[in-house]
Amino acid sequence: MTTSYQEIRTMENELEVVNIRLVREPSLYSEQILDSPQAVVELMAKELSQYDREVFCILNMKNNGQVINMNLVSVGTINASLVIPREVFKSSILANASAIIGLHNHPSGNVKPSKEDMIVTRKLQKCGQLLGIELLDHIIVGGTNGKMLSFREEKMLNVTGRMGEMER
């Protein structure tokens, strides 16, 4: 079988068509409306305390404060997790989320944010503003000790607009 020059040229210039779909996993969540950082931690603390290394996840949210789904974005090392905005917002766009809440754990139990935590939070907030997907909070959960730090409560997150979901 021989292939003509025209057939080879067509194969080189072929545009592959792809489909993007949200694959649903079994739900962890209740119908509960999350109206405070404490409510978020109550929902997620058990999940986050199971890891011996840092993990970063997001809760994709509806306008009314209800959780659409949770996406585990990154599993890192004992004291760091790689967080790239493209990976963070991928599931949010597919889920048609209006807002997100970022969470990560510090297996050491110390909930003081690192310089990298602060940088990532600012970056996610800016990217969310561009996409129209608001970052409602970034919460650090301290291993299994029950401690938590909310960037929102500590006024470390510049919140504007429709933030009523977390203040009801």
NULUM-54093 format. One line per 4 residues: number of its first residue (from 1); for each residue x, y, z of N, C-alpha, C. Coordinates in nm, 3 decimals, decimal comma. Example, Ala and Ser with C-alpha at 12.3 -4.5 7.8 and 13.67 -1.06 7.14 Angstrom:
NULUM-54093
1) 1,319 -0,569 0,780 1,230 -0,450 0,780 1,320 -0,330 0,780; 1,285 -0,225 0,708 1,367 -0,106 0,714 1,290 0,003 0,787
***
This chain:
NULUM-54093
1) 0,083 -0,116 0,000 0,000 0,000 0,000 0,089 0,123 0,000; 0,058 0,215 -0,086 0,135 0,339 -0,094 0,048 0,456 -0,051; 0,115 0,556 0,002 0,045 0,676 0,048 0,089 0,792 -0,040; -0,004 0,864 -0,093 0,029 0,976 -0,181 0,072 1,097 -0,100
5) 0,138 1,189 -0,168 0,180 1,314 -0,106 0,060 1,390 -0,051; -0,050 1,390 -0,125 -0,171 1,461 -0,081 -0,226 1,402 0,048; -0,225 1,269 0,063 -0,275 1,203 0,184 -0,185 1,235 0,304; -0,053 1,236 0,282 0,041 1,268 0,390 0,019 1,413 0,434
9) 0,005 1,504 0,339 -0,014 1,644 0,369 -0,145 1,665 0,448; -0,248 1,592 0,415 -0,376 1,603 0,485 -0,362 1,554 0,628; -0,290 1,442 0,649 -0,272 1,389 0,783 -0,193 1,486 0,870; -0,093 1,554 0,813 -0,012 1,649 0,890 -0,094 1,769 0,935
13) -0,192 1,808 0,855 -0,271 1,927 0,885 -0,404 1,894 0,952; -0,422 1,771 0,989 -0,547 1,730 1,050 -0,563 1,794 1,188; -0,681 1,844 1,214 -0,712 1,905 1,342 -0,791 1,804 1,424; -0,734 1,766 1,536 -0,800 1,669 1,623 -0,909 1,738 1,704
17) -1,026 1,679 1,708 -1,138 1,732 1,783 -1,144 1,658 1,916; -1,153 1,734 2,027 -1,159 1,673 2,160 -1,287 1,717 2,231; -1,327 1,639 2,328 -1,442 1,673 2,411 -1,397 1,684 2,555; -1,454 1,779 2,627 -1,423 1,796 2,768 -1,550 1,771 2,846
21) -1,541 1,681 2,944 -1,659 1,648 3,023 -1,622 1,641 3,170; -1,716 1,674 3,253 -1,700 1,658 3,397 -1,735 1,515 3,431; -1,642 1,445 3,495 -1,667 1,308 3,539 -1,707 1,315 3,685; -1,825 1,270 3,716 -1,876 1,279 3,852 -1,827 1,161 3,935
25) -1,778 1,194 4,054 -1,737 1,094 4,151 -1,847 1,083 4,255; -1,849 0,976 4,334 -1,950 0,967 4,441 -1,937 1,087 4,536; -2,047 1,141 4,579 -2,050 1,262 4,658 -2,010 1,237 4,804; -1,937 1,333 4,862 -1,900 1,331 5,004 -1,997 1,416 5,085
29) -2,079 1,493 5,019 -2,143 1,608 5,080 -2,290 1,590 5,108; -2,336 1,675 5,198 -2,477 1,680 5,232 -2,540 1,798 5,158; -2,663 1,823 5,185 -2,735 1,937 5,126 -2,707 2,065 5,204; -2,622 2,056 5,304 -2,592 2,167 5,394 -2,542 2,290 5,319
33) -2,593 2,406 5,357 -2,543 2,534 5,306 -2,425 2,574 5,394; -2,313 2,605 5,332 -2,195 2,645 5,408 -2,199 2,795 5,429; -2,221 2,836 5,554 -2,238 2,978 5,583 -2,128 3,035 5,671; -2,026 2,955 5,699 -1,914 3,004 5,780 -1,792 2,915 5,755
37) -1,673 2,967 5,784 -1,554 2,883 5,774 -1,563 2,759 5,863; -1,626 2,772 5,980 -1,640 2,658 6,071 -1,725 2,548 6,007; -1,829 2,588 5,934 -1,913 2,489 5,865 -1,835 2,417 5,757; -1,746 2,489 5,689 -1,661 2,429 5,586 -1,568 2,327 5,650
41) -1,506 2,365 5,761 -1,413 2,276 5,830 -1,485 2,153 5,884; -1,605 2,172 5,939 -1,683 2,056 5,987 -1,707 1,957 5,874; -1,731 2,008 5,755 -1,757 1,922 5,640 -1,630 1,853 5,592; -1,516 1,924 5,595 -1,395 1,874 5,529 -1,284 1,825 5,620
45) -1,289 1,852 5,750 -1,178 1,819 5,840 -1,142 1,671 5,837; -1,242 1,584 5,841 -1,215 1,440 5,841 -1,141 1,399 5,714; -1,187 1,451 5,601 -1,122 1,421 5,472 -0,976 1,466 5,473; -0,952 1,590 5,515 -0,816 1,645 5,511 -0,724 1,584 5,616
49) -0,778 1,539 5,727 -0,693 1,484 5,833 -0,640 1,345 5,798; -0,688 1,285 5,694 -0,644 1,150 5,654 -0,509 1,149 5,584; -0,459 1,267 5,547 -0,336 1,274 5,468 -0,215 1,306 5,555; -0,104 1,239 5,527 0,020 1,264 5,599 0,109 1,364 5,524
53) 0,056 1,422 5,420 0,126 1,524 5,341 0,025 1,632 5,305; 0,076 1,745 5,257 -0,014 1,854 5,222 -0,099 1,818 5,101; -0,226 1,850 5,110 -0,317 1,838 4,996 -0,391 1,970 4,982; -0,421 2,006 4,859 -0,499 2,126 4,832 -0,623 2,084 4,755
57) -0,739 2,126 4,803 -0,864 2,094 4,733 -0,951 2,219 4,727; -1,051 2,212 4,643 -1,147 2,321 4,636 -1,288 2,265 4,646; -1,374 2,347 4,701 -1,517 2,321 4,698 -1,575 2,413 4,592; -1,638 2,355 4,491 -1,708 2,433 4,389 -1,847 2,464 4,441
61) -1,885 2,590 4,435 -2,005 2,638 4,504 -2,109 2,694 4,408; -2,235 2,677 4,448 -2,347 2,743 4,381 -2,362 2,884 4,439; -2,446 2,966 4,376 -2,473 3,102 4,427 -2,527 3,102 4,568; -2,603 2,999 4,605 -2,668 2,998 4,737 -2,579 2,943 4,848
65) -2,453 2,913 4,819 -2,362 2,862 4,922 -2,360 2,712 4,933; -2,433 2,643 4,847 -2,436 2,497 4,849 -2,317 2,442 4,768; -2,261 2,333 4,817 -2,146 2,272 4,751 -2,192 2,190 4,631; -2,132 2,216 4,515 -2,157 2,135 4,396 -2,074 2,007 4,406
69) -1,944 2,025 4,430 -1,854 1,911 4,442 -1,722 1,955 4,504; -1,637 1,857 4,533 -1,504 1,882 4,584 -1,405 1,827 4,483; -1,299 1,902 4,458 -1,194 1,856 4,368 -1,061 1,858 4,442; -0,997 1,741 4,451 -0,863 1,732 4,509 -0,766 1,775 4,399
73) -0,710 1,893 4,414 -0,629 1,955 4,310 -0,485 1,905 4,313; -0,430 1,889 4,434 -0,288 1,857 4,444 -0,259 1,778 4,571; -0,176 1,676 4,557 -0,121 1,603 4,671 0,028 1,630 4,668; 0,078 1,690 4,774 0,217 1,734 4,775 0,307 1,651 4,864
77) 0,397 1,720 4,931 0,494 1,657 5,021 0,452 1,688 5,165; 0,538 1,657 5,257 0,507 1,677 5,399 0,483 1,824 5,433; 0,541 1,917 5,354 0,525 2,058 5,388 0,500 2,150 5,269; 0,457 2,094 5,157 0,430 2,178 5,039 0,336 2,105 4,944
81) 0,262 2,185 4,870 0,172 2,132 4,769 0,174 2,227 4,650; 0,188 2,175 4,530 0,194 2,257 4,410 0,052 2,295 4,368; 0,024 2,425 4,363 -0,109 2,473 4,329 -0,098 2,565 4,208; -0,154 2,521 4,097 -0,152 2,596 3,971 -0,296 2,639 3,941
85) -0,320 2,768 3,920 -0,457 2,815 3,895 -0,530 2,739 3,784; -0,462 2,705 3,678 -0,526 2,630 3,568 -0,590 2,502 3,620; -0,518 2,431 3,707 -0,571 2,305 3,762 -0,681 2,332 3,864; -0,670 2,441 3,938 -0,770 2,475 4,039 -0,905 2,504 3,973
89) -0,905 2,585 3,868 -1,030 2,631 3,809 -1,088 2,538 3,703; -1,014 2,435 3,664 -1,064 2,342 3,562 -1,199 2,281 3,603; -1,206 2,226 3,722 -1,331 2,163 3,766 -1,439 2,267 3,794; -1,400 2,387 3,833 -1,497 2,494 3,861 -1,571 2,535 3,734
93) -1,497 2,547 3,627 -1,557 2,582 3,498 -1,649 2,470 3,452; -1,601 2,347 3,461 -1,683 2,233 3,417 -1,808 2,215 3,503; -1,799 2,251 3,631 -1,913 2,237 3,722 -2,006 2,358 3,718; -1,968 2,459 3,640 -2,047 2,583 3,630 -2,059 2,650 3,768
97) -1,950 2,647 3,843 -1,948 2,706 3,977 -1,945 2,858 3,969; -2,010 2,924 4,064 -2,004 3,069 4,071 -1,895 3,115 4,169; -1,849 3,023 4,252 -1,747 3,058 4,352 -1,675 2,930 4,395; -1,561 2,948 4,461 -1,487 2,835 4,517 -1,441 2,870 4,658
101) -1,415 2,767 4,734 -1,346 2,779 4,862 -1,225 2,688 4,853; -1,107 2,742 4,877 -0,984 2,663 4,876 -0,954 2,614 5,016; -0,908 2,490 5,025 -0,869 2,433 5,154 -0,740 2,356 5,137; -0,656 2,365 5,236 -0,544 2,272 5,240 -0,506 2,244 5,385
105) -0,435 2,137 5,403 -0,396 2,096 5,537 -0,249 2,126 5,562; -0,216 2,141 5,687 -0,078 2,144 5,733 -0,064 2,026 5,827; -0,005 1,916 5,780 0,004 1,795 5,864 0,074 1,820 5,998; 0,158 1,923 6,006 0,229 1,955 6,130 0,133 2,003 6,239
109) 0,015 2,049 6,199 -0,079 2,105 6,295 -0,071 2,256 6,308; 0,038 2,316 6,262 0,056 2,462 6,267 -0,021 2,525 6,152; -0,121 2,607 6,182 -0,204 2,664 6,077 -0,157 2,801 6,028; -0,043 2,847 6,075 0,010 2,976 6,029 0,041 2,964 5,879
113) -0,012 3,057 5,797 0,013 3,049 5,653 0,157 3,083 5,620; 0,211 3,009 5,524 0,346 3,036 5,476 0,341 3,149 5,374; 0,456 3,198 5,336 0,465 3,300 5,231 0,402 3,245 5,102; 0,428 3,119 5,072 0,372 3,056 4,952 0,220 3,048 4,960
117) 0,165 3,020 5,079 0,019 3,017 5,097 -0,041 3,153 5,062; 0,025 3,260 5,106 -0,023 3,396 5,079 -0,018 3,427 4,929; 0,091 3,388 4,864 0,107 3,414 4,721 0,002 3,338 4,641; -0,017 3,211 4,672 -0,116 3,129 4,602 -0,256 3,188 4,619
121) -0,288 3,232 4,739 -0,420 3,289 4,764 -0,444 3,412 4,679; -0,346 3,502 4,674 -0,360 3,623 4,591 -0,375 3,587 4,444; -0,296 3,489 4,399 -0,301 3,446 4,260 -0,437 3,386 4,224; -0,490 3,301 4,313 -0,621 3,241 4,288 -0,731 3,346 4,289
125) -0,720 3,444 4,377 -0,821 3,548 4,381 -0,821 3,629 4,251; -0,702 3,664 4,201 -0,693 3,740 4,076 -0,745 3,658 3,958; -0,708 3,533 3,951 -0,755 3,447 3,842 -0,906 3,428 3,850; -0,957 3,411 3,969 -1,101 3,396 3,987 -1,177 3,521 3,942
129) -1,122 3,637 3,970 -1,185 3,761 3,927 -1,193 3,767 3,775; -1,087 3,725 3,708 -1,087 3,723 3,561 -1,191 3,627 3,505; -1,208 3,514 3,573 -1,300 3,410 3,526 -1,444 3,430 3,572; -1,464 3,518 3,667 -1,598 3,536 3,724 -1,634 3,425 3,822
133) -1,532 3,365 3,883 -1,550 3,260 3,983 -1,480 3,308 4,110; -1,558 3,355 4,204 -1,502 3,422 4,321 -1,441 3,325 4,421; -1,324 3,362 4,474 -1,262 3,287 4,584 -1,324 3,339 4,713; -1,410 3,260 4,775 -1,480 3,302 4,897 -1,391 3,293 5,020
137) -1,301 3,196 5,023 -1,213 3,179 5,138 -1,102 3,082 5,101; -0,995 3,085 5,176 -0,889 2,985 5,172 -0,869 2,946 5,318; -0,889 2,820 5,346 -0,884 2,772 5,485 -0,772 2,670 5,500; -0,693 2,688 5,605 -0,588 2,592 5,640 -0,637 2,512 5,759
141) -0,630 2,380 5,745 -0,671 2,289 5,853 -0,544 2,227 5,909; -0,532 2,227 6,041 -0,411 2,179 6,109 -0,413 2,031 6,140; -0,371 1,949 6,047 -0,359 1,806 6,073 -0,482 1,748 6,140; -0,461 1,681 6,253 -0,572 1,620 6,326 -0,607 1,696 6,455
145) -0,545 1,814 6,476 -0,564 1,885 6,603 -0,690 1,973 6,608; -0,764 1,982 6,498 -0,888 2,060 6,498 -0,869 2,210 6,479; -0,745 2,257 6,470 -0,721 2,399 6,448 -0,745 2,434 6,301; -0,783 2,560 6,279 -0,802 2,607 6,143 -0,775 2,755 6,136
149) -0,742 2,802 6,016 -0,724 2,944 5,992 -0,798 2,977 5,863; -0,884 3,076 5,871 -0,959 3,125 5,756 -0,896 3,257 5,711; -0,849 3,262 5,587 -0,793 3,386 5,533 -0,899 3,496 5,539; -1,021 3,458 5,517 -1,132 3,554 5,520 -1,152 3,613 5,659
153) -1,160 3,527 5,760 -1,179 3,575 5,897 -1,062 3,658 5,946; -0,942 3,623 5,901 -0,822 3,695 5,943 -0,796 3,820 5,859; -0,892 3,853 5,770 -0,882 3,972 5,683 -0,758 3,965 5,594; -0,720 3,844 5,555 -0,606 3,824 5,467 -0,651 3,799 5,323
157) -0,781 3,810 5,301 -0,840 3,789 5,170 -0,921 3,913 5,136; -0,890 3,974 5,025 -0,960 4,094 4,983 -1,092 4,054 4,919; -1,200 4,054 4,998 -1,330 4,009 4,948 -1,416 4,128 4,907; -1,483 4,111 4,795 -1,574 4,214 4,745 -1,698 4,146 4,688
161) -1,796 4,225 4,651 -1,911 4,171 4,579 -1,998 4,082 4,664; -2,045 3,975 4,603 -2,148 3,889 4,661 -2,089 3,788 4,759; -2,047 3,838 4,872 -1,988 3,750 4,973 -2,088 3,706 5,078; -2,214 3,737 5,060 -2,317 3,705 5,158 -2,331 3,557 5,185
165) -2,290 3,472 5,090 -2,304 3,329 5,109 -2,234 3,282 5,238; -2,121 3,342 5,270 -2,043 3,299 5,386 -2,076 3,382 5,510; -2,166 3,480 5,500 -2,191 3,567 5,614 -2,334 3,558 5,664; -2,414 3,469 5,612 -2,554 3,457 5,656 -2,562 3,421 5,800
***
